[in-house]
Amino acid sequence: MLKFGDLPKGARYLIIYYAIGTPSAIAVEIFSAYALRLGYAPIYIGALISLVSLIATFFLPLIGYLADRRISAKYLLIISEGLLGIGLIIIGISRNIFHLLAGRLLLSISFLFNFTFLVYERYLYREKTEECYVWHWIIPTFAAIFSYALLILTFLFIEKTEVLAARILYILIGSMFPVFIAYIYFFLPDVPTVREKTKFRLEKKFLGIIAIYLLSTFGISFIYGLTMASIIIEYFGAGFVAIFALGLIESLSSLSSSSLKYFSKKECWPVLTDISLLFLTIYGASLYVAQIFVSDNYLLIIVFVFYFLFNFLFSLWDMGFRPMVMKVVAEEYKGTVFSTISMLRRFLIIPSSLIVGILIQNFGSFSPALVESIVMIPCLLLYIRVRRRTKS
């Protein structure tokens, strides 16, 4: 396994960018919890996320085409950071649902440019791809552990004013966007655009692998975000300290899985990917059954343990499967392909947020977990089929 300093220079700079961008990622991650603490019902939060995610989604392939032929992904990423920062500030100063909608809309528009992360990874991780993705998890995870630990210590002392503190947190993190823009401009390289026309080609495994990626993303969306926020805040009546504790657990589990992969033999890596998807498939159903039979006195501990296992498995899965996605995408069409994939992914995520809100409202906070397992079953079956074809 390569040391971090042995990775390509551009790959190291991108991984460091992910690490310093951890506060923004945390702010986005706690949005559902923030909205719940402001008093909005889960069904309205899910509907709001779905509504703003729908806006401008159809423009993704055009943006991706421009990234390939006209505009470097670097400048698209700069636009994304600016929109994200302004959106976080508006969320922090929001006083009603319309302000919250406006801020979340800017976040959603900034997410349109998220495919540029994949474009950069395809370009900068093209050498030693699997090793890059191990460090891609390790370095930002250390930043997340530090950030969540600091937030837990801070919010422990301001429990009675945690909503006000959360507002200040959003404003402070949003105000950091000039720093991120400066880092992108001065440290991340330009991604070459391809002006001449080339014949579009696809690997034989392309459709199967992309379908697996979309299905797994759709399934996992029933666990993250609103589901966990509802379990912690509505079911257990806890606050932001518990939400940040979940984030810390998520980071520690990711560090554990990336460490496992770092110290394991490379020939074992495909097996770790296979096992992780298998257990991700049964995870949601197991959590749902656990909440039926375990008393509330122990259920919170079970939730934390299960969440650790979930993120441990997801990290292993992502580290193993993301390189497979990169290998089937041609270099000259990375922007077009990844933006189209991102558009399809958004079409799946858009209804999932609303579905999660409806499920929580009618069947309880744990009900979306059961749907996660149902969605992951065809994903697992398709993955088995693709793996068998690859081996043969």
Phi, psi and omega per residue, in radians:
M1 nan 2.286 -3.114
L2 -1.252 2.548 2.974
K3 -1.306 2.800 -3.096
F4 -1.025 -0.697 -3.119
G5 -1.176 -0.274 -3.140
D6 -1.561 -0.117 3.098
L7 -1.257 2.766 3.054
P8 -0.976 2.535 -3.064
K9 -0.966 -0.818 -3.136
G10 -1.079 -0.672 3.118
A11 -1.112 -0.703 3.126
R12 -1.110 -0.757 3.141
Y13 -1.113 -0.656 3.124
L14 -1.168 -0.729 3.136
I15 -1.132 -0.693 3.089
I16 -1.130 -0.649 3.072
Y17 -1.054 -0.752 3.078
Y18 -1.051 -0.662 -3.105
A19 -1.184 -0.818 -3.108
I20 -1.275 -0.306 3.093
G21 -1.513 0.091 -3.121
T22 -0.987 -0.756 3.124
P23 -0.984 -0.708 3.112
S24 -1.124 -0.710 3.124
A25 -1.099 -0.682 3.119
I26 -1.141 -0.741 3.139
A27 -1.054 -0.722 3.101
V28 -1.166 -0.703 -3.062
E29 -1.144 -0.583 -3.070
I30 -1.617 0.168 -3.085
F31 -1.006 -0.794 -3.125
S32 -1.077 -0.736 3.116
A33 -1.125 -0.708 3.120
Y34 -1.067 -0.798 -3.139
A35 -1.147 -0.664 3.087
L36 -1.112 -0.718 -3.136
R37 -1.219 -0.397 3.046
L38 -1.365 -0.169 3.051
G39 1.840 0.105 -3.127
Y40 -1.457 2.496 -3.120
A41 -1.302 2.638 -3.121
P42 -0.958 -0.674 -3.089
I43 -1.153 -0.602 3.113
Y44 -1.284 -0.626 3.100
I45 -1.154 -0.784 3.107
G46 -1.080 -0.723 3.127
A47 -1.150 -0.684 3.140
L48 -1.109 -0.811 -3.139
I49 -1.092 -0.727 3.133
S50 -1.132 -0.732 -3.098
L51 -1.108 -0.891 -3.079
V52 -1.234 -0.454 3.109
S53 -1.239 -0.460 -3.123
L54 -1.244 -0.553 -3.050
I55 -1.139 2.268 3.039
A56 1.244 0.063 -3.119
T57 -1.029 -0.620 -3.081
F58 -1.179 -0.228 -3.141
F59 -1.498 -0.077 -3.074
L60 -1.037 -0.851 3.136
P61 -1.029 -0.637 3.106
L62 -1.111 -0.768 3.109
I63 -1.084 -0.709 3.116
G64 -1.131 -0.698 3.104
Y65 -1.084 -0.741 3.121
L66 -1.112 -0.608 3.108
A67 -1.137 -0.560 3.124
D68 -1.381 -0.661 -2.920
R69 -1.947 -0.456 -2.981
R70 -2.264 -0.912 -2.983
I71 -1.927 2.229 3.108
S72 -1.113 2.487 3.113
A73 -1.001 -0.438 3.130
K74 -1.008 -0.775 -3.072
Y75 -1.373 -0.491 3.005
L76 -1.146 -0.660 3.125
L77 -1.174 -0.627 3.093
I78 -1.124 -0.754 3.081
I79 -1.050 -0.757 -3.134
S80 -1.043 -0.783 -3.132
E81 -1.106 -0.701 3.125
G82 -1.099 -0.809 3.122
L83 -1.115 -0.700 -3.141
L84 -1.099 -0.803 -3.122
G85 -1.090 -0.790 3.137
I86 -1.132 -0.693 3.110
G87 -1.080 -0.731 3.122
L88 -1.128 -0.675 3.110
I89 -1.107 -0.766 3.137
I90 -1.112 -0.689 3.091
I91 -1.088 -0.684 -3.133
G92 -1.153 -0.601 -3.099
I93 -1.711 0.094 -3.061
S94 -1.069 2.500 3.115
R95 -2.140 -0.155 3.088
N96 -2.676 3.121 -3.068
I97 -1.112 -0.523 -3.120
F98 -1.256 -0.654 3.038
H99 -1.112 -0.765 3.133
L100 -1.084 -0.699 3.111
L101 -1.092 -0.760 -3.125
A102 -1.109 -0.778 3.137
G103 -1.128 -0.762 -3.136
R104 -1.191 -0.527 3.091
L105 -1.128 -0.753 3.103
L106 -1.116 -0.668 3.061
L107 -1.067 -0.765 -3.122
S108 -1.105 -0.716 3.105
I109 -1.129 -0.692 3.105
S110 -1.108 -0.566 3.132
F111 -1.170 -0.351 3.086
L112 -1.019 -0.476 -3.091
F113 -1.611 0.061 -3.092
N114 -1.100 -0.405 3.121
F115 -1.082 -0.362 3.126
T116 -1.119 -0.434 3.038
F117 -1.079 -0.762 3.126
L118 -1.172 -0.638 3.088
V119 -1.070 -0.806 3.116
Y120 -1.098 -0.761 -3.128
E121 -1.116 -0.710 3.122
R122 -1.084 -0.626 -3.098
Y123 -1.429 -0.806 -3.021
L124 -1.532 -0.407 3.134
Y125 -1.703 0.235 -3.032
R126 -1.162 -0.409 3.007
E127 -1.763 2.327 3.137
K128 0.976 0.894 -3.027
T129 -1.010 -0.852 -3.063
E130 -1.163 -0.688 3.099
E131 -1.132 -0.681 3.102
C132 -1.045 -0.694 -3.102
Y133 -1.275 -0.452 3.031
V134 -1.149 -0.859 3.103
W135 -1.196 -0.494 3.057
H136 -0.990 -0.525 3.084
W137 -1.595 -0.699 -3.001
I138 -1.134 -0.952 -3.023
I139 -1.119 -0.903 3.107
P140 -1.082 -0.489 3.133
T141 -1.146 -0.701 3.070
F142 -1.059 -0.715 3.099
A143 -1.110 -0.685 3.138
A144 -1.184 -0.695 3.116
I145 -1.047 -0.819 3.116
F146 -1.076 -0.775 -3.090
S147 -1.125 -0.816 -3.123
Y148 -1.162 -0.680 3.112
A149 -1.089 -0.734 3.114
L150 -1.129 -0.705 3.135
L151 -1.172 -0.679 3.115
I152 -1.091 -0.835 3.134
L153 -1.068 -0.694 -3.130
T154 -1.166 -0.849 -3.048
F155 -1.310 -0.317 3.052
L156 -1.102 -0.544 -3.072
F157 -1.641 -0.115 -3.118
I158 -2.260 0.652 -3.037
E159 -0.993 -0.661 -3.067
K160 -1.282 -0.342 -3.138
T161 -2.103 0.585 -3.023
E162 -1.192 -0.514 3.108
V163 -1.163 -0.759 3.073
L164 -1.088 -0.721 3.117
A165 -1.096 -0.676 3.112
A166 -1.127 -0.671 3.084
R167 -1.055 -0.814 3.137
I168 -1.084 -0.681 3.130
L169 -1.053 -0.809 3.114
Y170 -1.056 -0.757 -3.116
I171 -1.146 -0.775 -3.123
L172 -1.116 -0.808 -3.129
I173 -1.149 -0.735 3.118
G174 -1.062 -0.617 -3.107
S175 -1.250 -0.169 -3.128
M176 -1.460 -0.025 -3.023
F177 -1.055 -0.531 3.066
P178 -1.076 -0.570 3.110
V179 -1.134 -0.788 -3.135
F180 -1.137 -0.710 3.118
I181 -1.085 -0.745 3.136
A182 -1.101 -0.710 3.131
Y183 -1.100 -0.803 3.133
I184 -1.025 -0.798 -3.063
Y185 -1.147 -0.742 -3.012
F186 -1.608 -0.408 -3.015
F187 -1.995 -0.576 -3.128
L188 -1.467 2.343 -3.120
P189 -1.299 2.808 3.010
D190 -1.229 2.477 3.028
V191 -1.620 2.104 -3.077
P192 -1.017 2.410 3.020
T193 -1.679 2.685 -3.107
V194 -1.943 1.854 -3.067
R195 -1.411 -0.628 -3.066
E196 -1.345 2.668 3.129
K197 -1.344 2.358 3.080
T198 -2.265 2.689 -3.121
K199 -1.228 2.218 -3.136
F200 -1.275 2.211 -3.119
R201 -2.316 2.590 3.137
L202 -2.204 2.482 3.001
E203 -1.200 2.694 -3.132
K204 -1.067 -0.587 -3.079
K205 -1.476 -0.036 -2.949
F206 -0.968 -0.961 -3.045
L207 -1.077 -0.722 3.136
G208 -1.117 -0.790 -3.107
I209 -1.173 -0.708 3.126
I210 -1.179 -0.648 3.092
A211 -1.106 -0.686 3.091
I212 -1.101 -0.770 3.137
Y213 -1.048 -0.784 -3.111
L214 -1.189 -0.756 -3.138
L215 -1.127 -0.747 -3.133
S216 -1.148 -0.690 3.105
T217 -1.100 -0.756 3.123
F218 -1.099 -0.782 -3.134
G219 -1.112 -0.803 -3.086
I220 -1.177 -0.432 3.126
S221 -1.107 -0.298 3.112
F222 -1.432 -0.072 3.105
I223 -1.858 -0.836 -3.067
Y224 -1.265 2.957 2.967
G225 1.214 -2.065 -3.005
L226 -1.079 -0.634 -3.116
T227 -1.070 -0.938 -3.119
M228 -1.174 -0.622 3.099
A229 -1.095 -0.720 3.129
S230 -1.175 -0.705 3.123
I231 -1.064 -0.809 -3.076
I232 -1.274 -0.825 -3.006
I233 -1.494 -0.786 -3.070
E234 -1.512 -0.770 -3.075
Y235 -1.314 -0.826 -3.082
F236 -1.686 -0.210 3.121
G237 1.246 0.407 -3.134
A238 -1.532 3.137 -3.089
G239 -2.164 -2.667 -3.039
F240 -1.179 -0.501 3.121
V241 -1.044 -0.751 3.114
A242 -1.178 -0.639 3.094
I243 -1.105 -0.778 3.115
F244 -1.182 -0.575 3.071
A245 -1.095 -0.681 3.056
L246 -1.052 -0.753 3.115
G247 -1.089 -0.695 3.103
L248 -1.127 -0.732 3.088
I249 -1.084 -0.735 3.097
E250 -1.019 -0.749 -3.115
S251 -1.212 -0.745 3.132
L252 -1.125 -0.663 3.124
S253 -1.204 -0.660 3.095
S254 -1.130 -0.702 3.095
L255 -1.112 -0.673 3.134
S256 -1.123 -0.780 -3.105
S257 -1.215 -0.687 3.117
S258 -1.195 -0.589 3.067
S259 -1.167 -0.705 3.085
L260 -1.016 -0.790 -3.125
K261 -1.225 -0.615 3.133
Y262 -1.075 -0.721 -3.052
F263 -1.626 -0.117 3.131
S264 -1.533 2.796 3.129
K265 -1.243 2.528 -3.045
K266 -1.095 -0.536 3.136
E267 -1.206 -0.260 3.112
C268 -1.534 -0.216 -3.043
W269 -1.033 -0.762 3.117
P270 -1.056 -0.605 3.135
V271 -1.157 -0.700 3.108
L272 -1.077 -0.672 3.107
T273 -1.139 -0.764 3.136
D274 -1.064 -0.846 -3.090
I275 -1.129 -0.687 -3.111
S276 -1.076 -0.746 3.138
L277 -1.168 -0.664 3.112
L278 -1.024 -0.840 -3.102
F279 -1.314 -0.482 3.023
L280 -1.109 -0.558 -3.123
T281 -1.172 -0.648 -3.099
I282 -1.649 -0.072 -3.054
Y283 -1.062 -0.942 -3.046
G284 -1.026 -0.787 3.128
A285 -1.107 -0.662 3.140
S286 -1.127 -0.740 3.120
L287 -1.137 -0.698 -3.140
Y288 -1.125 -0.752 3.118
V289 -1.161 -0.673 -3.125
A290 -1.041 -0.720 -3.103
Q291 -1.222 -0.291 3.095
I292 -1.378 -0.705 -2.990
F293 -1.769 -0.278 -3.117
V294 -1.672 2.379 3.135
S295 -1.213 2.732 -3.095
D296 -1.082 -0.422 3.135
N297 -1.094 -0.544 -3.097
Y298 -1.938 -0.174 -3.010
L299 -1.127 -0.654 -3.134
L300 -1.091 -0.682 3.091
I301 -1.112 -0.742 3.111
I302 -1.059 -0.724 3.128
V303 -1.065 -0.785 3.128
F304 -1.120 -0.737 3.127
V305 -1.115 -0.797 3.131
F306 -1.093 -0.684 -3.122
Y307 -1.165 -0.637 3.049
F308 -1.050 -0.832 -3.136
L309 -1.099 -0.711 -3.121
F310 -1.056 -0.838 -3.118
N311 -1.257 -0.530 3.029
F312 -1.058 -0.817 -3.132
L313 -1.206 -0.737 -3.119
F314 -1.109 -0.707 3.122
S315 -1.081 -0.781 3.098
L316 -1.049 -0.757 -3.133
W317 -1.089 -0.829 -3.098
D318 -1.141 -0.738 3.133
M319 -1.109 -0.543 -3.121
G320 -1.538 -0.625 -3.020
F321 -1.554 -0.572 -3.103
R322 -1.013 -0.723 3.071
P323 -1.060 -0.544 3.098
M324 -1.137 -0.663 3.109
V325 -1.138 -0.775 -3.103
M326 -1.068 -0.631 -3.038
K327 -1.249 -0.363 -3.096
V328 -1.720 0.055 -3.140
V329 -1.865 2.149 3.141
A330 -1.163 2.469 -3.087
E331 -0.982 -0.749 -3.034
E332 -1.316 -0.189 3.137
Y333 -2.103 0.376 -3.057
K334 -1.081 -0.700 -3.129
G335 -1.165 -0.839 -3.130
T336 -1.075 -0.807 -3.092
V337 -1.179 -0.854 -3.077
F338 -1.184 -0.580 3.098
S339 -1.222 -0.636 3.087
T340 -1.170 -0.729 3.077
I341 -1.070 -0.739 3.127
S342 -1.090 -0.667 3.104
M343 -1.111 -0.794 3.117
L344 -1.102 -0.689 3.106
R345 -1.075 -0.740 3.138
R346 -1.141 -0.630 3.101
F347 -1.106 -0.483 3.063
L348 -1.419 -0.706 -3.101
I349 -1.240 -0.577 -3.113
I350 -0.953 -0.929 3.118
P351 -1.266 -0.458 -3.065
S352 -1.102 -0.673 3.122
S353 -1.090 -0.754 3.109
L354 -1.179 -0.721 3.120
I355 -1.068 -0.759 3.123
V356 -1.051 -0.785 3.116
G357 -1.044 -0.753 3.131
I358 -1.154 -0.767 3.136
L359 -1.053 -0.806 -3.137
I360 -1.100 -0.745 -3.103
Q361 -1.108 -0.617 -3.024
N362 -1.822 -0.488 -3.033
F363 -2.189 0.054 3.067
G364 1.793 2.887 -3.016
S365 -1.139 -0.474 -3.066
F366 -1.555 -0.177 -3.025
S367 -1.069 -0.631 3.119
P368 -1.077 -0.437 -3.140
A369 -1.076 -0.655 3.124
L370 -1.131 -0.674 3.126
V371 -1.128 -0.588 3.119
E372 -0.977 -0.820 3.140
S373 -1.134 -0.677 3.134
I374 -1.078 -0.755 -3.136
V375 -1.216 -0.608 -3.061
M376 -1.320 -0.291 3.141
I377 -1.080 -0.941 3.089
P378 -1.094 -0.525 3.090
C379 -1.098 -0.789 3.124
L380 -1.109 -0.763 -3.133
L381 -1.106 -0.721 3.119
L382 -1.169 -0.671 3.124
Y383 -1.104 -0.751 3.111
I384 -1.042 -0.734 3.141
R385 -1.125 -0.795 3.135
V386 -1.120 -0.733 3.139
R387 -1.094 -0.690 3.137
R388 -1.138 -0.719 3.114
R389 -1.140 -0.629 3.138
T390 -1.150 -0.729 -3.132
K391 -1.174 -0.626 -3.136
S392 -1.369 nan nan
